[in-house]
Amino acid sequence: MKIALTFGALLLSFCLPSIAGTSNVMAPSRTNAENYKDRALAACISNAYKGSPAGDDASVTTSVFLEWTYYDFDKGNPATERLAEQYLRRDYTNPFEAYVGAEFKLLKCLDMFHSKELNEQVRQYVPHPDWVRDKPPKRKKK
């Protein structure tokens, strides 16, 4: 009986990670440009839902992108914050009659994510948009 329990515990320890979902975080393998834009989206969502569990999670997510993205922090961070605030102040009142009273905060953040303004920020503040993290591409040896 003791051997069966030990074997069962051992088997469970090997299976548990796949049962629990041990997915890898994909953001570190995306480009600096993609992560800059993702960080801006997280910042917008954080501001839109401040004080809620979603807002708190988005705030933490915004911070973690600092580890995975190479850009001008001193200029880029305030610029994304301003852009998010600008989009969240937009008046999306009643684009459809059936949604009277909806604030469309998430829609505003999504519109910001796809905006020309955010693309311009990438051009201004991300010196190596195609790099993954802050490492240059490897050069081929001659």
N, C-alpha and C positions, 0 to 999 in steps of 0.2 A: 504494500500500500504506500509506504514511504517513497519507494522508487517511482511509482506512478505519479505521485504528487510532485516530486522533483522534476520528472520528465515533463509533466503538464506545465509547471511553472517555467521551465526552460523554453518549451514550445511557445508559450504565451509571450515570453519576453522577446522572442524573434518575430512573432506575428503582431504584437502590439503596435510597433511603429507604423506598420502599413494600415492597421485598423484605425489608429488615431489620426492618420493623415499627416505624414511628415513631408509635406510639399516644401520645396526650396523656395526661398524668396527670389523672385526673378529680377527685381529692380537693379541689383548690382551688375547684371549682365546687359543692361540697356545702355544706350549712349548717353552722354552728358546732355545733349539736347532733349532727349526724351525724358530724362530724369528731372531736368529743369522745369519742363512743362508739367510733369506729374507733381512736382513739389508745389508749383503754383496752384494747381487744382486742389491739392490737399490744404493749402493755406486758405483758399477761398471757402472750402467746405468747413474748415475750422472756424472761420469768421462767421459763416452763415448759421452755424449750429452751435455757437459758443455756449458753454455751460451744460451741454447735453452729452450723453455717452458718445454719440457720433462726432460731435465737435471735439471732444477730448481725444478720441482716437485719431482724428484727422490732424490735430495739433502735434501729437507724438509722431505721426507719419511724416509731417512736414519736417520735423527735426531730424529724423533718421536719414533723410535725403542728403543731409550735409556730409554724410559718410560716403556717399556713392556718386557724388556729382562734383565736377571741377568747373567752377565759374567764379565770377567776381562777386563774392558774398556781400561786400560792403555796398555795392550798387544794386546788385540783383535782388537781394532780399527786400529792401524797401520798395523797389520798383514793383515786385510781384504783389506785395501787400497793398500798395496804392491801386494797382490794377484790379485786384480782387474787390477792394472797397468800392471802386468806381462801378464795377459791374453789379455788385450787390445793391447799389443805390438806384439802378435802372428801374424804370416803372414798367413792369410787365402786367399791369392791371388788365384783367379780363381779356386775354387774347382769344379765349373761347368762352362763350356764355355759360357753358356748363361748369366752369371752374371758378365761379365768383368767390372771391376771398382768398384764393390761393396766392402764395407769395412767389412761387417758382424760384426759390433760392438755388436749388440744385441746377435748374435750367440755366440760370444766370452764370453759375460757375462753369457749366459745360460750354456755354457760349464764349466765356472768357478763354477757356482751354483751347478752343478752335479759332481764336481771334488773330487778326493781323498784328495787333498790338503785342500779344505774347510771342508771336513769331519774331517780331522785331527785337524784343528783349533777348531772345536766344541769340540773334545776330550780334547784339551789343555786348552781352555779358558772359557768353559761353565761348571762350577762345578756341576750344577744340570740340566742336559739337558732335563729331563722329567718334570720338574716343570713348572707350568704356572706362569708367572711373577717371583717374587723372594720368593714366599711362599712355604714352604715345604708341602708335602701332609699331610692331616689331619690323625692323628692316631685314631684308633678305641679305644673307651673307654672300659675298662675291666669290 
